[in-house]
Structures are given as C-alpha cells and as structure tokens.
Amino acid sequence: MEWPSWYSECPRLMLGLTVSAGFLLYYFIEAVKRPLLACRQGAWRGFLESHLTILQERYWPTPWCYESRCQTILASVLRSRLPHIRYRRELLTLKDGGQICLDWLVRASEADPPPPPEGDPPPSGHPSPEGEPPIVIILPGLTGSSQSEYVKSFVLTVKQTGARCVVFNNRGRGGVQLKTARTYCAANSDDLEEAITHIRHKYPNVPLMATGISLGGMILGNYLVTRGELAAQHLVAAMVLSIPWNVFVGTESLEKPLWNLLLNRHLAHCLCESIKTMRKQLEGNYKWDLDHVMKSKTIREFDSRFTAVQFGFRDVEEYYRTACLHDKLDNVKVPLLCLSAADDPFQPLEGIPVEAAKKSSHVAIVVTARGGHIGFMEGVLPTNTYYSDRLYTQLIKGIFTNLHSMKDIKTEADNYAKQVAQSGDGSVS
C-alpha cells in the first residue's frame, strides 16, 4: 500500500504518526541539549569541567513533561514521595531576639554528641573531632522549610556524599513560632550571617559549603555580595539553584497570563496564609496594614504592602533593586556555581547574567534549555533523582575531595579580580 492510500484509508492513524514525529523532532532539536556553562577561562572553570562530567552530557528532560510549568509543578508532586526526614533541631536566638532553627540531618551512624546548650558554645579555637565530615548548609525557598520536597531531595543528596547537612529555616518557618515582628526577605542576609558564624564557632576547622534554592539562593547570594571576603573566610564554595537574578524580569514573567499568573497568585496565597500563622506577632502599631496585606493577589502586591515596608525600603522597586544579583557578580569572593533553566517562569533566560558570568572572577552559571523552576526532571520515567541532584552530587564530591584545589581556585580568582580592578576598564590584558 502506497503512502497516499495510507492517508486515505487510515487518516487518524497517519495524523497521529505525523504529530508524534513532529513532537519528537521538536523535542530532540529544542529540548535535548548540552547545558551552557557561562564561566571565564580560569581555574574555577577548569575544576568544573574536570569534576562535573554531567556538563559534558546532554540534558534529556522528561519528554512527556518538558514544558516549564509542567516541570515546575510535577517535579514538586513527584518529590512529595520522598520520606519524612529525621532532623535534630537546634534553636538559635538572634541578636535582636528573633529566632531561627537549624535542622541537622540525623545520620544512621550518628555518634556526635547533641549540640551544646544555646548560649554556651565551645571556645572559638576548640578543635573539631578528628575525621569530622564537611558541612553543607541548605537554604529553602520562599515558603519552604526542612521538610519541603525539594529541600529533602538536596538533603538526601548531601547524605549520599558522606557530608553532614544542616537546613537553615527562616524566622517563622519549620514550625518555629515567630518571636519578633520581623520575618525575612531576599535582600537581607543578617540572619544567615549569624547562623554561619554560629556554625563556624562550633566547628571552626570543618569545611563549610552553602546552598540556596530560589529565594534561599537570593539570600545566600546577598550574603556573598555584601560580605565579600568575610564570606570567603567561612565558605569554601557555594551553589544556588533557580534564583531570580533580575527580580524585575522575573516579576514581569510571573505576571504574564495565564499560567504564570496563576502560579503567581498561588504563591501570593501561600504567603498570605503564612502571615496568618504569624498574625499575633505582626499585629500592633507597625507601618503595615495586615488586613491590606492579606488581600494581596500577586507577589508584587505582597512585597509592596508588607516586605518592602517591613524592611524599611522606600517602595517595592527599591526592595527589588537591592535584591537583584545580576549586576553584582564582581562582589562575590567565594567560588559559586549557579544552576538555572532557560525556561524558568521565575527567571527567563533574558534575566540570567550569562555575559557577566563569562567575565566574573568567581561565578559560574550552568543554564539548561529546559527544567522549569526547581524542576529538572529527566528520563522517560522520572525517579526520585533529578538532573539537579546529579550535578549537585558531583559538585559536593569534587569540592570536598579537592580542598587544596579550592584554595588554589580562590587564589587565582582573587588575583584575576585584582587585575580587573587595577585595569580600570573591566578587562585583563
């Protein structure tokens, strides 16, 4: 039977085959690609290319779910299958009377004594126990905590590498009651600084790495940008995942109808529900109107009515300008790897500082063609391991098994930054 007769005899079958062929062709051309590594030719790039073999592979997003919003939502649903993780909780009282909690992953062979009573840490020069594993601190996203599905995915990844893991829960998150009339925001990293200082005080000789996811990545990025060399004294390296580099571009993307706007409204609803649980602590003679805050329909409205007001910004635009990281890469003094997806509805490709990363002293950005926001599902039948988990595993192992190399990378990057500063025109001859 000739092709024309096939079309006349079995039109539905042939239409289905044609559509399927077109879909597969589009998938192989537009979705299956090697990730872009935006990083200058230097020691940090050489290290990543040597130890992250995943960067040489193509990322194969789940073919029946590679659209950005589908990746974002379904990855969260599938990660919900991850088991409840057992932590040892450490409450940390901050300088202003606020409180955060550090959830330390309880390991099967845990032999470490419980943390000392709060306010009675070991002396600064106290040596760590011999063989103490390195520590990774993880910062959750907007309304996340230790048991958030994407956080658990990263925690279990850290566990597999043999490193020790601790999750930083923002004020009022993780089931801890808000102690003061202050929450958290992307442009303020004071609480993180106190937590890192606390951890370094307890484990002064243990290598420490930090990882931030979405809003947690913005807080970590703000810490790296504003603390500079001080951050480098505490951290050997850092990683951020799916962060809104340029908040204005990200906000504009989330306000586009229909699906992005629906996602925006859902998150705004989650923020308002979060405020409900803290209403007792946030009511009173303050500059914000909680009833007005609770009517917020978008993240921008919530930030304008509450976040910007709470942290003393003139308006939401000033808050967003301060939170932006895309134009501040030169201030980072810690080797930093960033994983973003070009189709992330929270931060589309035009907001990712690819060109700036190519000239940066310490920053490398990996951009996949697909992946959504904290999605990165892969394979025909996605399991509990994702592309982001595999990359994270290789990064942690590479860093903690090559600490001397990390020192050399830091030295080379610092020297490059000094040469750029001395040149005066942002270039090195």
TORLOMI-611879 format. One record per residue (C-alpha): x, y, z. Coordinates in steps of 0.1 Angstrom, whole numbers, plus 5000, padded with zeros to 4 digits. Example, Ala and Ser with C-alpha at 12.3 -4.5 7.8 and 13.67 -1.06 7.14 Angstrom:
2
512349555078 513749895071 
END
This chain:
429
500050005000 501450344990 501650645013 498750834997 496450535003 497550515039 496450875044 493050795028 492550465044 493850545079 493650925083 493550925121 496550685124 498550885099 497651215116 498751065149 502050945135 502751275118 502051475150 504251225170 507051255146 506851635147 506751625185 509851405187 511651625162 510951935182 511951755214 515351645200 516151985184 514852225211 514852045244 517651795244 520852005246 524152025265 523952285292 525652625287 528552685310 528953065314 532353105331 535653265322 538653055312 540253015346 540852775375 537252755385 536052665350 538852405347 537852255380 534152235370 534952085336 537151815352 534951715381 531451775368 531251525339 527551595337 528351915320 529651725290 526251535287 523051645271 520251705295 517251495285 514151645301 511251415307 509751405271 506151405281 506751685307 509351925295 507252235294 508452485321 505252505342 504752125339 508352065351 507852305380 504652155392 505051795385 508651775399 507151905432 504451645431 506851355424 509351475450 506551455476 507151085476 510351135494 510251015530 509951235561 513551325571 514651305607 516551605619 518051725652 516752075658 518952345671 517152675680 519352985676 518353315692 519553615672 520953945683 517554125681 515653855700 514453675669 514753305664 515653065636 516152695637 518952485623 517852135614 520851895614 520351575594 520451275618 522751015602 522350645607 525750615622 525550935642 527950935670 528351315676 527051445709 524051675708 524752045702 525752235733 523152445751 522352765733 524553045746 527252805757 529252725725 532752585726 535552835726 536552975692 539752785690 538352445701 539452185676 536851975658 536851595664 539251415641 537551295610 534651535613 532851535579 532451865560 529252055564 526752175538 524152435549 520952455527 518652745525 514952675514 512852885491 510053145496 507852955520 510052645523 511452455553 513452145562 510651915551 509852085518 510151825490 512851995470 514952055502 514651695511 515951605477 519051805482 519451685518 519451325507 521951405480 524351555506 523851245528 524951025499 528251215496 529151155532 528951525541 526951655571 523851855563 522052135581 518952325569 518652695577 514952775585 513953135582 512153315610 508653175615 509352875592 509752505600 507152515628 509052765649 506953045663 507953395652 509553575682 509653935669 507754145644 510254065616 510253795590 512753765562 513453885527 515653835497 517754155503 518654085539 521153815549 521853925585 520153605599 522253385576 525453565587 524653485624 523953125616 527153075596 529153255623 527453015649 528352705629 531952825623 532252885660 531152535668 533152365640 536052605633 538152355614 535452185593 535052285556 531652455551 529752495519 526352675514 523552605490 520552835484 517352735465 515253005448 514653275475 517153095497 519653135468 518953515467 519553545505 522853345501 523753555470 523053875490 525353735518 528153665493 527754005476 527654215508 530154025529 532753975502 536053845517 534353785551 532153525534 535253375519 536753325553 533753095562 532852915530 534952705507 532352725479 528652795473 525852695449 522552855441 519652695422 516752855402 517353205416 515653525402 518853705393 516954015380 513854045401 512254295377 512454055348 511353765370 508353955384 507254065349 507453705337 505353585366 502653845359 502053725323 498753555319 497553285321 499653005336 502453225350 499953455366 498053165382 501353035397 502053395409 498653405426 499153065442 502453185458 500953505469 498153305486 500853085503 502553405516 499253535530 498553205546 501953215562 501253565576 498053435591 500153195613 502253495625 499453745628 499653765666 503353875664 502854105635 499854295647 500354625666 501554975659 503554905628 503855065594 502054785576 498354715574 497854345578 494254345565 495554515534 498454275532 496153975534 494354095502 497454065481 496853875449 500353885435 503853855449 504554215439 501454335458 502554145489 506154275487 504854635482 502454615511 504554415535 508154305527 509354645515 507654825543 508854585570 512554615559 512554995555 512655025518 511155335502 509055125479 508954785463 511154905434 513954995458 513554655475 513754475442 516854675431 518554585463 517654215460 518854195424 522154005419 522654015381 524754335383 526754245414 528753945404 532054125408 531454145446 531353765450 534653635465 533653275470 533753015442 530053005432 528152765409 524652855397 522152625380 519352785361 516952685334 516352905303 512652845306 512252915343 509053115347 510553285377 513653395357 513653355319 516953355300 517053735294 517353785332 520253545337 523653735337 525353495312 527653755298 528653895332 529453545344 531853495314 533853785328 533353715365 536253615388 534453375410 531053295394 529953015370 526452975357 525052655342 521952705320 519952415308 517452465279 514652315299 513952245336 511452505348 511752635384 513452375407 512252105382 515051945362 513251615358 514851375334 514251035318 511050885304 510150765338 511551015363 512650875396 513551055429 516851155413 516951465391 519451635369 520051895396 520751625421 523251455399 525051785393 524951865430 526451525439 529351575415 529951935428 530051835465 532251535459 534551735437 534952025463 535351825494 537851575479 539951855465 540052125492 543652215483 542452285447 539752505461 542352715478 544252745445 541052835427 540253105453 543753255449 543653255411 540253415412 541253685437 544353765416 542153795385 539754025403 542654245414 543954275379 540554375366 540254635393 543754775385 543054785348 540155025354 538254925323 537054585335 539454385313 542654195318 545354215292 
END
